[in-house]
Amino acid sequence: MKYALVTGGSRGIGRFVCIELAKLGYPVIINYCSNETAALETQNIIQENGGTAELLKFDVSDAEQVDNAIMQWQENHSDDYIAVLVNNAGVREDTMMMWMQNEQWENIIGIHLNGFFYVTRRMLKDMLTKKFGRIINVVSLSGIKGLPGQTNYSAAKAGIIGATKALAQEIGKRGVTVNAVAPGFIATDMTQDLDEKTLKEMIPLNRFGKAEEVAYLVSFLASDKASYITGEVISINGGIYT
């Protein structure tokens, strides 16, 4: 059976991605690091709508945790494999670079860029063997144009964009696609500290996006309808950067 794994799937964009992938018929693995209550809420939503979901706890920035959790899952699902991977886990630690501490740099690079590497490499063997896979990386407007106060975040997301393009070329012949979606300002817990009233004046559509709108795009890229799309970075930002 083909499963879908969503890192950081307990809330925000990740929650809606889990819900949409379940609608495609995938049993969904909801990864979380600390908020089990939110992860269970996401699982309940999926199950109440007739889908299948399970939880898998690990910190994407910890290589040992990633390896142990995924290998344990694979041992318990010897006839199944993870065919869809959405690298979504992320946090922000914004500050101007002149005041940025080592920990703020390392934490963001660790969760986003290292997390992408630690998780994705564990998925590749099965995807390549089965000659089918979908890898979708949630990046950011910040990784495309850069945003002040987000040197760490911009660097991490830009790194994933480069990795997306390179990996797509490595594994395309095996029927595995690799794409990225780059949200702009999306109304989630992660952006609740931003000045929405001022920022939306910069956005041609004059509003923040919704988490479910990002999830619809991810779901499309995971579907058979997107089988000839790979190595792409698709912006979903209300026209803020075109």
N, C-alpha and C positions, 0 to 999 in steps of 0.2 A: 504494500500500500504506500502511496505517496503522501508524505506529510509536508506541512509548512511550518517553519520556525520563524518567529518574530522576536527579535531581541528588544528588550524594553517594551514588551507588549501589554503591560498591565494598565496603562492609562494614556491619555493624550492621543497623538497620532497612532501610536502602536496599538492601542485598544481598537480603534476603528479599522486598522489594517487587519487585525485578527478577525474581526467580525466579517469583513468583506471577503477574506480568503476562505472563511468557513462557508460563505454563500457559494463560492466556486466549487465546493464539495471537498475541500481539503480538511482532514483532521489537523487541528492547529496546536502547535506547541507554544505556549505563552511563557517566554522567558522573563524573569524579573530578578532583581538583586535584593531588595529589602521589603518592598511593599506587598506583602502576601495578600492583604485584604483587598487591595485594588486588583491584583491578579485573579483572585477568586471571583470578584465581581465581573470581570471580563469573561471568565470561564462560564459563569452562570448565564450571562447574556447570550452567549453562543449556544449553550445547551438548551436554553428556553426557546430558542428559535430552531431547534432540531439539529444543530451541528454537534461536532465532537471537538473537545479541547482538553488539554492537560497542561499542567504547570511544570516548568523546569527552572530551578533556581541556580543561577551562577552569576558571578561578576565578570562581564566581558573583558575587563582590563586585566584579569588574573589568568594567565595562560594555563596554570595547573587546574584551576576551577573549571575552566572551559573544557579542557581535555577530559577531565574526570566525569563531568556531567554528560558530555556528548557520548563518550565511550560507554558509560553506563546505560544511557538511553538506547544506544545501538545494540548492546547485549540483550536488552529486554525486548527489542523489536527486530529480531534477526531476519524476519521476512519483509521488513519495511525499510524505507529510506526517506531522508529529508530531501524532497525535490525542489522545494521553494524556500529560499532564505531571504529574509528581509532584515538587513542590518539597520536597526532603528534606534538602538539604545543611545542616549545622549544626555548631557547636562551642559549648562553654561556657567562659566566663572569669569564674568566680564570685568575688565579694568584696563586702564591705559598701560601700555607696555612698560613705561618707565617705572610704574609702581607694581608691576606683576611679579609675584613671588614664584620661585621654582616650582612649588607644589601646584600652583594654578596652571602653569604651563604643562607640567607632567600629568596632572589629572585629566586634563582635556585631551591631550594627545593619547594618553593611555586608554581612555574610554572609547574615543571615536576611532582613531587611526589604528592603534594596536588592537582594539576590540574587533575591528573589521578583519584584521589579519588572523587573529587567533581563532575566530569562529569560522570564517570562510574556508580556511585551509582544511578544516576538519570535514567540510561538506563535499569537497571536490572529488575525492576518490569514488564515492557512490554515484555522484552525478555523472562523472565521466564514464564509469562502468556501465551505467544504465542508458547513457547517451541521451539524457534529458535533464535539464535543470534550469531554474530561474533564480538569479541572484539580483536583488534590488537593494541598492544602498540609498538610504535617506541622507542627503547632504544638506546644502543650504545656499541661499542667496549669498550668505557671508563667504562661502568658499569660492564663489564665482567673481564677485566684485570686491570683496573685502569690506568689512565694516569697522569703523573706529571703536576701540574698546574691546575688540574681539580678535586680536592678533592670534591668540592661541586657538580659538574656535575656527577662525578663517583658515589657519594653517592646517588644522586637522581635516577640515572638510575639503580643502583643495587637494590635500594628499589622497583622500579617498577618491576624488574625481579622477586624478591621474591613475590610480590603481584600477579603477573601473575600466578605463579605456585600455590599459595594458592587459588586464586579465581577460577581457572580452576577446582580444586577439589570440591569447594563449589557448583558449578552450572552445572557441566557436565551432571548430570542425567536429566537435563531439556533441553538438546539439544543445550546448549550455549557453544561455544568454546572460549578459551582465550589463545592467543599466543603473542609472542613478536618477533620483527625483530631487529637485532642489526647491524646497518651499521657501517662500518669503516670510512675511509676518503672519503666523497662524495663531489663532486664539486657543491657547492651551495653558496648562499650569506653568510651562516653561517661559511663557511670554507675559504672564500676568503682571510683572513688575514694569513693563514698558508703558510709555505714554501713548496709548492707542489713539487718542484724539488728535495729537500732533502728527504722529507717524502716518495715519491714514490719509492725510493731506498729500503725502508723497506718492500715494498709490492711485493709479488711474481709475481703478474700480472703487476707490474711496471706502475701503473696508479691509479688515483683517480677513484672511481666509479661515475656513473651517477645517477641523481635523478630518472630517469625513470626505472632504473634497480631495485631500491628499491621498486618502485611502482608496478612493475610486481610481486614481491614476496608478497606484501601486497594484491594485487588483487587475487592471488592464494589462500591465506589463507582465504579470504572473500568468495571464491567460494564454490560450492558444492563438488568440487574435493578434498577439504581439510577437509571434514566433520569428519574424524577420527583422526585429529591432534589437540591436545589441551595440554596446559601446557608447550609448547615448546618455546625455545629461539633460533631462527635461525639466524646465523651470515651471513652477506653479506659484506665481507671486502677484497676481492681479495686475501685471503690466509694469511693475515698479522698475524693472531693469530689462530693457529690450534693445 
